[in-house]
Amino acid sequence: MKTRIVVASLLVGSTAVPGWAQQPTLSNRVAQAMPSQYAPPKCGLKAGHFKVSSGATYLKTGIETEVPANRARALTSGQKVILEAIEQNGQEKNPAAWYYLGRLYLQQGDIVGADSAFTKAETLSPGCKQEISQLRYAGWVPLVNAGNEFTKAQKNDSALALFRQANTIYRDKPLAYLNGGVIFAAAGQTDSAIAYWQKAAEIGERTNAVEDRNAATRNLGAMYQRTNRHKDAVPVLEKYLTWVPNDVEVKRALAGSYRATGQTAKAEALEKEVGAAPASAGPGGGADSAMNAAIALYNEKNYAKAAATFVQVIATEPYNRDALFGLANSYIGLKNGPKLAAAAARLVAIEPMNEEVVRMLANGQRMAKREAQANKTAIRLLSMPVSVTVTRFAPTATGATISGTATGREAQTAQGKPVAPAPITLVFEFLDPKGTVLGNQELQIPALKPGESQPIEAKAEAAGIAAWRYQRK
C-alpha cells in the first residue's frame, strides 16, 4: 500500500509588502515611507485650540519642506507645542491634539509614541479610527519589509526586532506575527512561536487574510503536535481543514492527533478517507515496509535514521513524491540546509505549483546561505497565481488517477504589485518507476480568486504506472 509521511511541516510567511526603500535607521525607514504631501484629517477633527492648530501647521511644514534641517526643526516644534497644549492648556481630552501628535511622532519614526497618541485619539474620536488605521499601516509597511530582508540574510534578531515594532504600530495584519513565529520556532522558543501564530491566526481570520491565516493555523497545529500537545492540536487542525479541506498531509497529521487523544474511531475514519491505492497497485512490499519504517522513525524524531531510510526508498523509486517529502522534512529536523535544498528541488520538479514545497525549497536555500537562489525562489513563490495540491494518486493494473485541488493565491510581482487572477494549463505525466512517461493529460485551471478552490483530476490508461509529475504549460 502506498503511504504518506504523517507530518504537517512548518511554513514560512515571507510575502513582501509594497512601498519600502531600505533606510539606514529605524526612524528613517518609517519617516521615508510617509507621504510627501500634507493632507488634513478627513474625519472632521477641528483643532479647537491655537496651539493645536500651530502644531498642525508645523506638521505640514515638516512634511512638505525639502530641507532636512528645516524638516527636523518643524516636527520637533510641532511636537513641543502640542505637548504644551495637552499638559498646560487643558487639551488632554482634545482628540485633535492626540491625532496631530501621533502624526508628528510617526513622521519622526517614533513608533511607540505614535501608537500611544493614536490610541488616545481613537478613544476620544472613534469616527477617526479608520483614518488612523491607514496612518498606522503606512508605518507598518517599511518595518515588515525590512524585517523580511533581514530574514533573508539570516539576521533573525534584527528581523524580530522590526516585526515587534511593526506589531506595535499596527495590529490588523497577520504577517509580522506569522514571520516572527517562524523565527521563534527556528530558535526552539516554542511557547513564543505558539503565541505569535495564535495571534496571526486570529488576525488572519478576523480580517480574511486567507493565505496568512491558513499558514499560521497550519504552523500552530504542527507546533502543538511537535510538543505533544495533541489535545490542543486537534481543534486547530480541524479548523484549518474547514478552509483547506483537501490538504492530505494535515488530514494524516490530524489522524495521528486523534489517536494520541484516544479518538480512535475518528482516526480510522480519516485514515480511510485519505487512504492510498490498494497494495496490489503499489511498487512492492519491500519499499512499502521501508516507507512505513521511515515514517515511524520520523515521528519518533529520529531524523537521521528516517532520512537514511527515505533515501533507501528513493533509490528504488526516484519519483516517489511521498518519500521525497519525508526526506525533506527529515532534513528540516536535522537543520541540514544543503540537503533540504536538494530534496526540495526534486519535489519542485514533481509538483512546481505546490506552495508548500516551493517554500520548502526557499528555506533550504536560505539555510545553505545561497541567497541569490533563495531570493529567486521567493519571487517565484510570490508570483504563483495558484497552489496545486495532489491529494490522491491511485494506480491500478491498467491505469492511474490523480486528484487534488487548485487554490487561488494573492500573487504579486517582485515589486509587490498585485497580479490579477488568470487561467493556467498544467500537463500531468504518468510515469513508470524509473521515470519513463507512459501517459499524459492537460488540465485547464480557471482564474481563481485568492482562497477560491477548484477540484482537479487527471487520468491515464497504461500498465505499470507508479508515479507522476506535472508542469505548467
Backbone hydrogen bonds, N-H to C=O, Kabsch-Sander energy under -0.5 kcal/mol:
donor,donor_aa,acceptor,acceptor_aa,energy
2,K,277,A,-0.7
7,V,5,I,-1.3
9,S,7,V,-0.7
14,S,12,V,-0.7
29,R,25,T,-2.2
30,V,26,L,-1.9
31,A,27,S,-3.1
32,Q,28,N,-2.7
33,A,29,R,-0.5
33,A,30,V,-1.0
34,M,30,V,-0.5
34,M,31,A,-1.4
53,S,49,H,-2.4
54,S,50,F,-2.2
55,G,51,K,-2.2
56,A,52,V,-2.0
57,T,53,S,-1.9
58,Y,54,S,-2.4
59,L,55,G,-2.1
60,K,56,A,-2.3
61,T,57,T,-2.4
62,G,58,Y,-2.9
63,I,59,L,-2.1
64,E,60,K,-2.3
65,T,61,T,-2.3
71,R,67,V,-2.4
72,A,68,P,-2.5
73,R,69,A,-2.2
74,A,70,N,-2.5
75,L,71,R,-2.4
76,T,72,A,-2.2
77,S,73,R,-2.3
78,G,74,A,-2.5
79,Q,75,L,-2.3
80,K,76,T,-2.2
81,V,77,S,-2.4
82,I,78,G,-1.9
83,L,79,Q,-2.2
84,E,80,K,-1.9
85,A,81,V,-1.8
86,I,82,I,-2.3
87,E,83,L,-2.9
88,Q,84,E,-3.1
89,N,84,E,-0.8
89,N,85,A,-1.0
91,Q,85,A,-1.8
94,N,91,Q,-1.7
97,A,94,N,-0.8
98,W,94,N,-1.3
99,Y,95,P,-2.6
100,Y,96,A,-2.6
101,L,97,A,-2.0
102,G,98,W,-2.6
103,R,99,Y,-2.0
104,L,100,Y,-2.4
105,Y,101,L,-2.7
106,L,102,G,-2.6
107,Q,103,R,-2.4
108,Q,104,L,-1.2
108,Q,105,Y,-0.6
109,G,105,Y,-0.5
109,G,106,L,-1.1
110,D,105,Y,-2.7
111,I,109,G,-1.2
114,A,110,D,-2.2
115,D,111,I,-2.5
116,S,112,V,-2.2
117,A,113,G,-2.4
118,F,114,A,-2.8
119,T,115,D,-2.2
120,K,116,S,-1.7
121,A,117,A,-2.3
122,E,118,F,-2.7
123,T,119,T,-1.9
124,L,120,K,-2.3
125,S,121,A,-2.1
128,C,125,S,-2.3
129,K,126,P,-1.8
132,I,128,C,-2.6
133,S,129,K,-2.4
134,Q,130,Q,-1.7
135,L,131,E,-1.6
136,R,132,I,-2.6
137,Y,133,S,-2.5
138,A,134,Q,-1.7
139,G,135,L,-1.2
139,G,136,R,-0.7
140,W,136,R,-1.6
141,V,137,Y,-2.2
143,L,139,G,-0.7
144,V,140,W,-2.3
145,N,141,V,-2.3
146,A,142,P,-2.1
147,G,143,L,-2.2
148,N,144,V,-2.3
149,E,145,N,-1.8
150,F,146,A,-2.1
151,T,147,G,-2.2
152,K,148,N,-2.3
153,A,149,E,-1.5
154,Q,151,T,-1.8
155,K,150,F,-3.1
156,N,154,Q,-0.9
159,A,155,K,-2.1
160,L,156,N,-2.8
161,A,157,D,-1.9
162,L,158,S,-1.7
163,F,159,A,-2.4
164,R,160,L,-2.3
165,Q,161,A,-1.9
166,A,162,L,-2.6
167,N,163,F,-2.3
168,T,164,R,-1.1
169,I,165,Q,-1.7
170,Y,166,A,-2.0
178,L,174,P,-2.8
179,N,175,L,-2.8
180,G,176,A,-2.2
181,G,177,Y,-2.2
182,V,178,L,-1.5
183,I,179,N,-1.7
184,F,180,G,-2.3
185,A,181,G,-2.5
186,A,182,V,-2.4
187,A,183,I,-1.5
188,G,185,A,-1.5
189,Q,184,F,-2.6
190,T,188,G,-1.5
193,A,189,Q,-2.2
194,I,190,T,-2.8
195,A,191,D,-2.2
196,Y,192,S,-2.5
197,W,193,A,-2.5
198,Q,194,I,-2.6
199,K,195,A,-1.9
200,A,196,Y,-2.6
201,A,197,W,-2.7
202,E,198,Q,-2.2
203,I,199,K,-2.6
204,G,200,A,-2.8
205,E,201,A,-2.3
206,R,202,E,-2.3
207,T,203,I,-2.6
208,N,204,G,-0.7
209,A,204,G,-1.9
210,V,208,N,-1.5
213,R,209,A,-2.8
214,N,210,V,-2.6
215,A,211,E,-2.3
216,A,212,D,-2.7
217,T,213,R,-2.3
218,R,214,N,-2.5
219,N,215,A,-2.6
220,L,216,A,-2.5
221,G,217,T,-2.3
222,A,218,R,-2.3
223,M,219,N,-2.6
224,Y,220,L,-2.3
225,Q,221,G,-2.0
226,R,222,A,-2.5
227,T,223,M,-1.3
228,N,225,Q,-2.0
229,R,224,Y,-3.4
230,H,228,N,-0.8
233,A,229,R,-1.9
234,V,230,H,-2.1
236,V,232,D,-1.0
237,L,233,A,-2.8
238,E,234,V,-2.5
239,K,235,P,-2.1
240,Y,236,V,-2.3
241,L,237,L,-2.1
242,T,238,E,-0.9
242,T,239,K,-1.0
243,W,239,K,-0.8
243,W,240,Y,-1.1
244,V,240,Y,-2.5
247,D,244,V,-1.5
248,V,246,N,-1.4
251,K,247,D,-1.9
252,R,248,V,-2.3
253,A,249,E,-2.2
254,L,250,V,-3.1
255,A,251,K,-2.2
256,G,252,R,-1.6
257,S,253,A,-1.8
258,Y,254,L,-2.7
259,R,255,A,-2.2
260,A,256,G,-2.1
261,T,257,S,-1.4
262,G,259,R,-1.5
263,Q,258,Y,-3.0
264,T,262,G,-1.3
267,A,263,Q,-2.1
268,E,264,T,-2.8
269,A,265,A,-2.3
270,L,266,K,-2.3
271,E,267,A,-2.6
272,K,268,E,-2.2
273,E,269,A,-1.9
274,V,270,L,-1.9
275,G,272,K,-0.9
276,A,2,K,-0.5
277,A,393,F,-0.6
281,A,278,P,-1.6
282,G,279,A,-1.5
288,D,284,G,-2.0
289,S,285,G,-2.7
290,A,286,G,-2.1
291,M,287,A,-2.6
292,N,288,D,-2.6
293,A,289,S,-2.1
294,A,290,A,-2.5
295,I,291,M,-2.4
296,A,292,N,-2.3
297,L,293,A,-2.4
298,Y,294,A,-2.4
299,N,295,I,-2.7
300,E,296,A,-1.2
301,K,298,Y,-2.2
302,N,297,L,-2.6
303,Y,301,K,-1.4
306,A,302,N,-2.3
307,A,303,Y,-2.7
308,A,304,A,-2.0
309,T,305,K,-2.1
310,F,306,A,-2.6
311,V,307,A,-2.3
312,Q,308,A,-1.4
313,V,309,T,-1.7
314,I,310,F,-2.4
315,A,311,V,-1.8
316,T,312,Q,-0.8
316,T,313,V,-0.8
317,E,313,V,-1.8
319,Y,433,P,-0.5
320,N,317,E,-2.1
321,R,319,Y,-1.2
324,L,320,N,-2.1
325,F,321,R,-2.5
326,G,322,D,-2.4
327,L,323,A,-2.5
328,A,324,L,-2.6
329,N,325,F,-2.1
330,S,326,G,-2.0
331,Y,327,L,-2.0
332,I,328,A,-1.6
333,G,329,N,-2.1
334,L,330,S,-1.8
335,K,331,Y,-0.6
335,K,332,I,-1.0
336,N,331,Y,-2.4
337,G,335,K,-0.9
340,L,336,N,-2.3
341,A,337,G,-2.8
342,A,338,P,-1.9
343,A,339,K,-2.5
344,A,340,L,-2.9
345,A,341,A,-2.1
346,R,342,A,-1.4
347,L,343,A,-1.7
348,V,344,A,-2.8
349,A,345,A,-1.6
350,I,346,R,-0.8
350,I,347,L,-0.9
351,E,347,L,-2.8
354,N,351,E,-1.5
355,E,353,M,-0.8
358,V,354,N,-2.1
359,R,355,E,-2.3
360,M,356,E,-2.1
361,L,357,V,-2.0
362,A,358,V,-2.0
363,N,359,R,-2.2
364,G,360,M,-2.3
365,Q,361,L,-2.4
366,R,362,A,-2.3
367,M,363,N,-2.7
368,A,364,G,-1.8
369,K,366,R,-1.9
370,R,365,Q,-3.1
371,E,369,K,-1.0
374,A,370,R,-2.7
375,N,371,E,-2.9
376,K,372,A,-1.9
377,T,373,Q,-2.4
378,A,374,A,-2.5
379,I,375,N,-2.2
380,R,376,K,-2.0
381,L,377,T,-2.5
382,L,378,A,-2.5
383,S,379,I,-1.8
384,M,380,R,-0.6
384,M,381,L,-1.1
387,S,407,T,-2.5
388,V,353,M,-2.5
389,T,387,S,-0.5
389,T,405,T,-2.9
390,V,388,V,-0.5
391,T,389,T,-0.6
391,T,403,S,-1.8
392,R,403,S,-1.9
394,A,401,T,-3.0
396,T,399,G,-3.5
400,A,460,A,-2.1
401,T,394,A,-1.4
402,I,458,A,-3.0
403,S,392,R,-2.3
404,G,456,I,-2.0
405,T,389,T,-2.4
406,A,454,Q,-2.7
407,T,387,S,-2.4
408,G,452,E,-2.9
409,R,385,P,-2.5
411,A,409,R,-1.7
412,Q,382,L,-2.2
413,T,417,K,-2.5
416,G,413,T,-2.0
419,V,411,A,-2.4
420,A,418,P,-0.5
424,I,445,I,-2.2
426,L,443,L,-2.7
427,V,471,Q,-2.9
428,F,426,L,-0.6
428,F,441,Q,-2.9
429,E,469,R,-3.4
430,F,439,G,-3.1
431,L,467,A,-2.5
432,D,436,T,-1.8
435,G,432,D,-2.1
438,L,430,F,-3.6
439,G,430,F,-1.1
441,Q,428,F,-2.1
443,L,426,L,-3.1
445,I,424,I,-3.3
445,I,443,L,-0.6
451,G,408,G,-2.5
452,E,449,K,-2.4
454,Q,406,A,-2.4
456,I,404,G,-2.2
458,A,402,I,-2.6
460,A,400,A,-1.9
462,A,398,T,-0.7
462,A,460,A,-0.6
465,I,462,A,-0.7
466,A,431,L,-3.2
467,A,431,L,-1.7
468,W,319,Y,-0.5
469,R,429,E,-1.7
470,Y,350,I,-2.2
471,Q,427,V,-1.5
473,K,425,T,-2.8
